[in-house]
Amino acid sequence: MPTTNQTARRLTPETIAAGLLQKVPQPPRGLRAAGSDAWQHAAAYLTAAQLLTGADLALLERYCRLVDYAADLEADIDATGAILPDGRISPSLRAHATLVNTIKGAALSLHVAPYSRVPLTKSTREADTGDAEPTALAKRLMARK
C-alpha cells in the first residue's frame, strides 16, 4: 500500500490532468427534474473548470439525488403547509432543514457552492507549486484555526 508521500508524488499536474473529464457526462438514470438540473449545472461547471474526474462522479450523483429528495420534501411542504393543522411543525420541514445542510456539505466538497469557489490564493496554479502568496481572505481564514 502506498504511503501518503508516495501517493502525493504520483499526483502531479500531468497525472491529475490525465484523469480530468473532457466533456460533461450524462446524468445517471433515475434522477428527476431537480436532480437532473443540478447534474447539468454542476457537471458543466466542474468540467469547464477542469475539476471533474471519474472519481468525483459518485459524490456528484449523491449530491443530485439529495437535490431530488429536497424537491420532494418541498412539494410535500407546499401541499400540507409548514405548520400542520394540529400546530406541530411539519416533519417534512424538519427533514428538509437537515437535508439542506447535507446538500450544502456535498456542494462544498464538489466545489459548486459559492463559498467553495472563493479563491484562497492569487493563483491556483501557483498554489500547486507553493509559490503563491495567500490572499487577505485566506490569511483571515487561516487565522481562525
MDAnalysis code that builds the backbone (N, CA, C; Angstrom):
import MDAnalysis as mda
import numpy as np

u = mda.Universe.empty(435, n_residues=145, atom_resindex=np.repeat(np.arange(145), 3), trajectory=True)
u.add_TopologyAttr("name", ["N", "CA", "C"] * 145)
u.add_TopologyAttr("resid", np.arange(1, 146))
u.add_TopologyAttr("resname", ["MET", "PRO", "THR", "THR", "ASN", "GLN", "THR", "ALA", "ARG", "ARG", "LEU", "THR", "PRO", "GLU", "THR", "ILE", "ALA", "ALA", "GLY", "LEU", "LEU", "GLN", "LYS", "VAL", "PRO", "GLN", "PRO", "PRO", "ARG", "GLY", "LEU", "ARG", "ALA", "ALA", "GLY", "SER", "ASP", "ALA", "TRP", "GLN", "HIS", "ALA", "ALA", "ALA", "TYR", "LEU", "THR", "ALA", "ALA", "GLN", "LEU", "LEU", "THR", "GLY", "ALA", "ASP", "LEU", "ALA", "LEU", "LEU", "GLU", "ARG", "TYR", "CYS", "ARG", "LEU", "VAL", "ASP", "TYR", "ALA", "ALA", "ASP", "LEU", "GLU", "ALA", "ASP", "ILE", "ASP", "ALA", "THR", "GLY", "ALA", "ILE", "LEU", "PRO", "ASP", "GLY", "ARG", "ILE", "SER", "PRO", "SER", "LEU", "ARG", "ALA", "HIS", "ALA", "THR", "LEU", "VAL", "ASN", "THR", "ILE", "LYS", "GLY", "ALA", "ALA", "LEU", "SER", "LEU", "HIS", "VAL", "ALA", "PRO", "TYR", "SER", "ARG", "VAL", "PRO", "LEU", "THR", "LYS", "SER", "THR", "ARG", "GLU", "ALA", "ASP", "THR", "GLY", "ASP", "ALA", "GLU", "PRO", "THR", "ALA", "LEU", "ALA", "LYS", "ARG", "LEU", "MET", "ALA", "ARG", "LYS"])
u.atoms.positions = np.array([
    [0.851, -1.178, 0.000],
    [0.000, 0.000, 0.000],
    [0.899, 1.244, 0.000],
    [0.645, 2.188, -0.923],
    [1.499, 3.376, -0.979],
    [1.274, 4.292, 0.222],
    [2.330, 4.945, 0.629],
    [2.214, 5.925, 1.703],
    [1.653, 7.215, 1.138],
    [1.311, 8.132, 2.027],
    [0.784, 9.427, 1.587],
    [1.800, 10.146, 0.714],
    [3.076, 10.099, 1.094],
    [4.117, 10.764, 0.302],
    [4.243, 10.141, -1.082],
    [4.153, 8.793, -1.161],
    [4.231, 8.141, -2.459],
    [3.040, 8.537, -3.325],
    [1.874, 8.584, -2.726],
    [0.679, 8.984, -3.466],
    [0.805, 10.429, -3.928],
    [1.273, 11.304, -3.055],
    [1.429, 12.720, -3.397],
    [2.403, 12.894, -4.552],
    [3.469, 12.095, -4.578],
    [4.430, 12.209, -5.676],
    [3.804, 11.803, -7.003],
    [2.848, 10.880, -6.973],
    [2.188, 10.465, -8.211],
    [1.131, 11.462, -8.651],
    [0.665, 12.325, -7.762],
    [-0.356, 13.306, -8.098],
    [0.298, 14.579, -8.613],
    [0.830, 14.494, -9.800],
    [1.430, 15.654, -10.444],
    [0.358, 16.331, -11.294],
    [0.592, 17.558, -11.726],
    [-0.386, 18.190, -12.619],
    [-0.699, 17.330, -13.847],
    [0.304, 16.608, -14.344],
    [0.095, 15.773, -15.528],
    [-0.803, 14.581, -15.216],
    [-0.559, 13.913, -14.070],
    [-1.375, 12.742, -13.749],
    [-2.796, 13.166, -13.391],
    [-2.938, 14.309, -12.761],
    [-4.284, 14.809, -12.444],
    [-5.003, 15.167, -13.738],
    [-4.324, 15.868, -14.635],
    [-4.938, 16.277, -15.899],
    [-5.368, 15.062, -16.714],
    [-4.629, 13.970, -16.627],
    [-4.976, 12.766, -17.381],
    [-6.310, 12.189, -16.923],
    [-6.693, 12.422, -15.664],
    [-7.945, 11.892, -15.152],
    [-9.128, 12.837, -15.291],
    [-8.898, 14.038, -15.769],
    [-9.979, 15.019, -15.903],
    [-10.926, 14.626, -17.028],
    [-12.204, 14.791, -16.778],
    [-13.194, 14.527, -17.816],
    [-13.230, 15.717, -18.766],
    [-13.243, 15.427, -20.037],
    [-13.185, 16.479, -21.049],
    [-14.560, 16.945, -21.511],
    [-15.584, 16.128, -21.274],
    [-16.937, 16.545, -21.651],
    [-17.882, 16.223, -20.503],
    [-18.997, 16.922, -20.499],
    [-19.979, 16.756, -19.426],
    [-20.577, 15.352, -19.532],
    [-20.469, 14.560, -18.467],
    [-21.043, 13.206, -18.520],
    [-22.565, 13.242, -18.449],
    [-23.174, 12.214, -18.997],
    [-24.628, 12.091, -18.940],
    [-25.063, 11.861, -17.498],
    [-26.218, 12.406, -17.107],
    [-26.685, 12.163, -15.733],
    [-27.058, 10.697, -15.546],
    [-26.927, 10.207, -14.329],
    [-27.303, 8.819, -14.078],
    [-28.813, 8.620, -14.213],
    [-29.193, 7.389, -14.461],
    [-30.620, 7.064, -14.562],
    [-31.299, 7.279, -13.216],
    [-32.539, 7.638, -13.291],
    [-33.338, 7.762, -12.080],
    [-33.380, 9.153, -11.480],
    [-32.541, 10.057, -11.969],
    [-32.641, 11.437, -11.476],
    [-33.911, 12.053, -12.047],
    [-34.580, 12.807, -11.207],
    [-35.777, 13.505, -11.670],
    [-35.387, 14.930, -12.075],
    [-36.358, 15.776, -12.266],
    [-36.111, 17.109, -12.829],
    [-35.093, 17.916, -12.023],
    [-35.304, 18.047, -10.719],
    [-34.402, 18.876, -9.907],
    [-32.989, 18.292, -9.890],
    [-32.885, 16.976, -9.744],
    [-31.576, 16.326, -9.726],
    [-30.869, 16.411, -11.069],
    [-31.632, 16.261, -12.148],
    [-31.047, 16.374, -13.496],
    [-30.540, 17.789, -13.752],
    [-31.317, 18.772, -13.323],
    [-30.865, 20.169, -13.456],
    [-29.584, 20.402, -12.662],
    [-29.557, 19.886, -11.436],
    [-28.356, 20.037, -10.598],
    [-27.165, 19.367, -11.264],
    [-27.378, 18.189, -11.855],
    [-26.295, 17.479, -12.540],
    [-25.777, 18.324, -13.706],
    [-26.693, 18.811, -14.533],
    [-26.264, 19.582, -15.705],
    [-25.464, 20.819, -15.297],
    [-25.943, 21.541, -14.304],
    [-25.246, 22.762, -13.875],
    [-23.896, 22.437, -13.247],
    [-23.890, 21.499, -12.294],
    [-22.648, 21.183, -11.582],
    [-21.633, 20.519, -12.504],
    [-22.079, 19.548, -13.291],
    [-21.150, 18.845, -14.175],
    [-20.576, 19.784, -15.237],
    [-21.411, 20.659, -15.772],
    [-20.925, 21.617, -16.774],
    [-19.895, 22.557, -16.153],
    [-20.178, 23.070, -14.966],
    [-19.237, 23.969, -14.294],
    [-17.927, 23.251, -13.988],
    [-18.021, 22.070, -13.378],
    [-16.810, 21.341, -12.975],
    [-15.976, 20.913, -14.177],
    [-16.637, 20.538, -15.265],
    [-15.907, 20.149, -16.473],
    [-15.204, 21.364, -17.071],
    [-15.915, 22.476, -17.186],
    [-15.320, 23.692, -17.749],
    [-14.162, 24.198, -16.893],
    [-14.281, 24.031, -15.581],
    [-13.216, 24.481, -14.669],
    [-12.086, 23.461, -14.559],
    [-12.201, 22.376, -15.289],
    [-11.225, 21.290, -15.259],
    [-11.031, 20.765, -13.845],
    [-12.155, 20.471, -13.200],
    [-12.133, 19.945, -11.839],
    [-12.772, 18.569, -11.723],
    [-13.475, 18.107, -12.762],
    [-14.247, 16.877, -12.659],
    [-13.453, 15.671, -13.154],
    [-13.330, 14.676, -12.291],
    [-12.713, 13.411, -12.664],
    [-13.728, 12.293, -12.454],
    [-13.409, 11.130, -12.943],
    [-14.274, 9.978, -12.743],
    [-14.488, 9.680, -11.266],
    [-13.496, 9.987, -10.455],
    [-13.600, 9.735, -9.016],
    [-14.653, 10.625, -8.353],
    [-15.020, 11.708, -8.999],
    [-15.996, 12.641, -8.428],
    [-17.438, 12.280, -8.755],
    [-17.639, 11.364, -9.675],
    [-18.986, 11.110, -10.172],
    [-19.926, 10.533, -9.119],
    [-19.421, 9.693, -8.221],
    [-20.292, 9.130, -7.180],
    [-20.801, 10.234, -6.249],
    [-19.906, 11.155, -5.855],
    [-20.334, 12.256, -4.993],
    [-21.285, 13.182, -5.744],
    [-21.007, 13.433, -7.008],
    [-21.895, 14.278, -7.803],
    [-23.282, 13.638, -7.915],
    [-23.321, 12.332, -8.121],
    [-24.615, 11.651, -8.184],
    [-25.347, 11.752, -6.851],
    [-24.655, 11.536, -5.738],
    [-25.278, 11.617, -4.411],
    [-25.841, 13.023, -4.195],
    [-25.059, 14.038, -4.533],
    [-25.495, 15.434, -4.418],
    [-26.797, 15.648, -5.200],
    [-26.858, 15.153, -6.425],
    [-28.039, 15.357, -7.271],
    [-29.246, 14.587, -6.744],
    [-29.030, 13.405, -6.210],
    [-30.150, 12.652, -5.632],
    [-30.681, 13.372, -4.386],
    [-29.782, 13.959, -3.608],
    [-30.227, 14.737, -2.451],
    [-31.055, 15.942, -2.887],
    [-30.672, 16.562, -3.984],
    [-31.454, 17.681, -4.528],
    [-32.854, 17.200, -4.914],
    [-32.937, 16.013, -5.498],
    [-34.252, 15.438, -5.813],
    [-35.081, 15.221, -4.541],
    [-34.449, 14.658, -3.510],
    [-35.172, 14.421, -2.251],
    [-35.661, 15.737, -1.655],
    [-34.837, 16.769, -1.731],
    [-35.246, 18.076, -1.211],
    [-36.457, 18.600, -1.979],
    [-36.476, 18.401, -3.280],
    [-37.625, 18.839, -4.090],
    [-38.893, 18.086, -3.673],
    [-38.748, 16.791, -3.364],
    [-39.903, 16.015, -2.890],
    [-40.436, 16.594, -1.583],
    [-39.523, 16.902, -0.679],
    [-39.940, 17.456, 0.609],
    [-40.575, 18.831, 0.434],
    [-40.032, 19.646, -0.458],
    [-40.612, 20.961, -0.725],
    [-42.026, 20.830, -1.271],
    [-42.257, 19.851, -2.140],
    [-43.601, 19.628, -2.675],
    [-44.559, 19.228, -1.561],
    [-44.086, 18.398, -0.634],
    [-44.935, 17.998, 0.491],
    [-45.245, 19.196, 1.393],
    [-44.252, 20.026, 1.633],
    [-44.461, 21.217, 2.471],
    [-45.446, 22.168, 1.786],
    [-45.310, 22.324, 0.465],
    [-46.242, 23.168, -0.281],
    [-47.669, 22.632, -0.180],
    [-47.790, 21.313, -0.199],
    [-49.121, 20.693, -0.183],
    [-49.759, 20.694, 1.210],
    [-48.950, 20.465, 2.247],
    [-49.518, 20.301, 3.589],
    [-49.283, 21.497, 4.499],
    [-48.334, 22.353, 4.123],
    [-48.001, 23.505, 4.952],
    [-46.847, 23.202, 5.894],
    [-46.166, 24.238, 6.296],
    [-45.036, 24.077, 7.219],
    [-45.518, 23.775, 8.635],
    [-46.688, 24.295, 8.971],
    [-47.302, 24.031, 10.273],
    [-48.551, 23.196, 10.021],
    [-48.626, 22.052, 10.674],
    [-49.771, 21.157, 10.494],
    [-51.008, 21.707, 11.204],
    [-52.199, 21.228, 10.847],
    [-53.434, 21.728, 11.468],
    [-53.436, 21.616, 12.993],
    [-52.719, 20.635, 13.524],
    [-52.688, 20.491, 14.992],
    [-51.626, 21.384, 15.644],
    [-50.959, 22.235, 14.855],
    [-49.984, 23.177, 15.392],
    [-48.549, 22.677, 15.408],
    [-48.346, 21.417, 15.056],
    [-46.974, 20.887, 15.024],
    [-46.253, 21.333, 13.754],
    [-44.936, 21.409, 13.853],
    [-44.117, 21.687, 12.668],
    [-44.117, 20.436, 11.797],
    [-44.246, 20.628, 10.521],
    [-44.264, 19.524, 9.576],
    [-42.979, 18.704, 9.681],
    [-43.101, 17.375, 9.758],
    [-41.900, 16.537, 9.732],
    [-41.097, 16.747, 8.445],
    [-41.784, 17.061, 7.352],
    [-41.082, 17.325, 6.095],
    [-40.220, 18.571, 6.194],
    [-40.689, 19.567, 6.944],
    [-39.907, 20.784, 7.126],
    [-38.636, 20.489, 7.919],
    [-38.774, 19.692, 8.964],
    [-37.587, 19.313, 9.752],
    [-36.607, 18.506, 8.899],
    [-37.136, 17.543, 8.149],
    [-36.276, 16.717, 7.300],
    [-35.601, 17.575, 6.234],
    [-36.352, 18.531, 5.691],
    [-35.794, 19.410, 4.662],
    [-34.639, 20.235, 5.217],
    [-34.792, 20.759, 6.416],
    [-33.722, 21.566, 7.020],
    [-32.443, 20.742, 7.181],
    [-32.582, 19.502, 7.608],
    [-31.421, 18.622, 7.745],
    [-30.819, 18.313, 6.381],
    [-31.678, 18.043, 5.426],
    [-31.215, 17.694, 4.086],
    [-30.486, 18.852, 3.422],
    [-30.951, 20.062, 3.633],
    [-30.282, 21.232, 3.053],
    [-28.845, 21.321, 3.551],
    [-28.615, 21.040, 4.820],
    [-27.246, 21.053, 5.340],
    [-26.392, 19.966, 4.712],
    [-26.985, 18.808, 4.473],
    [-26.259, 17.720, 3.815],
    [-25.920, 18.102, 2.380],
    [-26.875, 18.722, 1.694],
    [-26.635, 19.181, 0.324],
    [-25.525, 20.221, 0.309],
    [-25.565, 21.126, 1.280],
    [-24.534, 22.159, 1.354],
    [-23.148, 21.531, 1.520],
    [-23.051, 20.522, 2.361],
    [-21.769, 19.842, 2.553],
    [-21.280, 19.174, 1.276],
    [-22.191, 18.526, 0.562],
    [-21.805, 17.900, -0.708],
    [-21.391, 18.954, -1.724],
    [-22.124, 20.063, -1.777],
    [-21.784, 21.141, -2.714],
    [-20.410, 21.726, -2.400],
    [-20.096, 21.873, -1.126],
    [-18.767, 22.362, -0.747],
    [-17.686, 21.375, -1.158],
    [-17.941, 20.096, -0.946],
    [-16.958, 19.076, -1.326],
    [-16.721, 19.044, -2.829],
    [-17.770, 19.289, -3.589],
    [-17.655, 19.285, -5.048],
    [-17.131, 20.612, -5.605],
    [-17.073, 21.636, -4.786],
    [-16.671, 22.989, -5.203],
    [-17.701, 23.633, -6.123],
    [-18.974, 23.362, -5.846],
    [-20.033, 24.018, -6.620],
    [-20.820, 25.004, -5.773],
    [-20.472, 25.125, -4.500],
    [-21.099, 26.131, -3.641],
    [-20.302, 27.432, -3.765],
    [-20.969, 28.575, -3.709],
    [-20.239, 29.839, -3.861],
    [-19.035, 29.972, -2.931],
    [-19.185, 29.609, -1.673],
    [-18.082, 29.768, -0.721],
    [-16.886, 28.900, -1.102],
    [-17.143, 27.721, -1.659],
    [-16.047, 26.827, -2.009],
    [-15.298, 27.297, -3.250],
    [-15.868, 28.235, -3.985],
    [-15.195, 28.740, -5.191],
    [-14.396, 30.003, -4.931],
    [-14.403, 30.512, -3.701],
    [-13.636, 31.712, -3.378],
    [-12.163, 31.395, -3.520],
    [-11.440, 32.146, -4.333],
    [-10.010, 31.858, -4.473],
    [-9.268, 32.199, -3.179],
    [-8.561, 31.228, -2.662],
    [-7.822, 31.449, -1.429],
    [-6.398, 31.900, -1.686],
    [-5.952, 31.801, -2.918],
    [-4.632, 32.299, -3.282],
    [-4.770, 33.093, -4.570],
    [-3.745, 33.866, -4.867],
    [-3.795, 34.697, -6.056],
    [-3.866, 33.850, -7.325],
    [-3.278, 32.690, -7.304],
    [-3.302, 31.820, -8.466],
    [-3.337, 30.374, -8.005],
    [-4.350, 29.651, -8.421],
    [-4.437, 28.246, -8.041],
    [-3.256, 27.484, -8.616],
    [-2.855, 27.810, -9.812],
    [-1.712, 27.134, -10.419],
    [-0.436, 27.396, -9.594],
    [-0.249, 28.638, -9.129],
    [0.909, 28.933, -8.292],
    [0.817, 28.200, -6.972],
    [-0.401, 28.060, -6.448],
    [-0.584, 27.375, -5.174],
    [-0.133, 25.925, -5.276],
    [-0.342, 25.301, -6.447],
    [0.077, 23.919, -6.632],
    [1.588, 23.770, -6.502],
    [2.322, 24.820, -6.833],
    [3.781, 24.748, -6.733],
    [4.288, 25.337, -5.426],
    [3.396, 25.924, -4.648],
    [3.776, 26.504, -3.372],
    [4.359, 27.897, -3.470],
    [4.245, 28.519, -4.658],
    [4.844, 29.835, -4.870],
    [3.879, 30.993, -4.658],
    [2.641, 30.712, -4.345],
    [1.639, 31.775, -4.265],
    [1.608, 32.399, -2.876],
    [1.315, 33.661, -2.855],
    [1.108, 34.386, -1.607],
    [-0.371, 34.299, -1.273],
    [-0.745, 33.875, -0.061],
    [-2.162, 33.808, 0.285],
    [-2.817, 35.186, 0.196],
    [-4.059, 35.198, -0.235],
    [-4.808, 36.441, -0.293],
    [-5.197, 36.865, 1.121],
    [-5.731, 38.064, 1.233],
    [-6.170, 38.563, 2.541],
    [-7.250, 37.656, 3.124],
    [-8.170, 37.185, 2.275],
    [-9.211, 36.280, 2.744],
    [-8.600, 34.989, 3.284],
    [-7.649, 34.434, 2.558],
    [-7.016, 33.192, 3.005],
    [-6.307, 33.405, 4.344],
    [-5.658, 34.535, 4.511],
    [-4.966, 34.813, 5.774],
    [-5.962, 34.902, 6.927],
    [-7.126, 35.548, 6.685],
    [-8.136, 35.639, 7.736],
    [-8.681, 34.260, 8.092],
    [-8.935, 33.443, 7.082],
    [-9.454, 32.109, 7.335],
    [-8.445, 31.250, 8.095],
    [-7.170, 31.364, 7.737],
    [-6.127, 30.597, 8.412],
    [-5.944, 31.064, 9.852],
    [-6.177, 32.342, 10.097],
    [-6.002, 32.898, 11.446],
    [-7.075, 32.382, 12.387],
    [-8.214, 31.951, 11.880],
    [-9.318, 31.464, 12.710],
    [-9.028, 30.093, 13.303],
    [-8.127, 29.359, 12.721],
    [-7.870, 27.984, 13.172],
    [-7.175, 27.935, 14.489],
])
